[in-house]
Amino acid sequence: MENSQKSNRLTHLESWAKVFSLVAIPIILAVGGWLLQSSLKRGDIKHEYVKLSISILKARPTDTNRPLRQWAVKLFNEYSLVKLDDKTSHLLVSGKLRFPDTASFAAIYKPDAYGMLYEEGALPGS
């Protein structure tokens, strides 16, 4: 009698496990796919924000676009994996440093070892 009760419990438990797995596996896959898709979408958005900030910081600085340059530096620091230090941020806002755009800037700006363009005399020792 005791073996029959154990066998009956195991059969009952096995049937519940099958039902649970039939319901749980699609839900787990759906949630996992949604989480992965959300993560990829956030990465795409961050990438676009960094591209937008760089395009703003490539432009020739003027008095009218200085607030926009400040916003672009904040945007870059918010969404880029590598943050700008305070000195670089200040140089970008002031326009003494720009992200490289075309070779025509080489006549006005002097590239450093990383390809960043500095206006002549903007840095000590230049």
Buried (B, 14 or more C-beta within 10 A) or exposed (E): EEEEEEEEEEEEEEEEEEEEEEEEEEEEEEEEEEEEEEEEEEEEEBEEBBEBBBEBBBBEBEEEBEEBBBBBBBBBBEBBEEEBEEEBBBBBBBBBBBBBBEEEBEEEBBEEEEEBBBBEEBBEEE
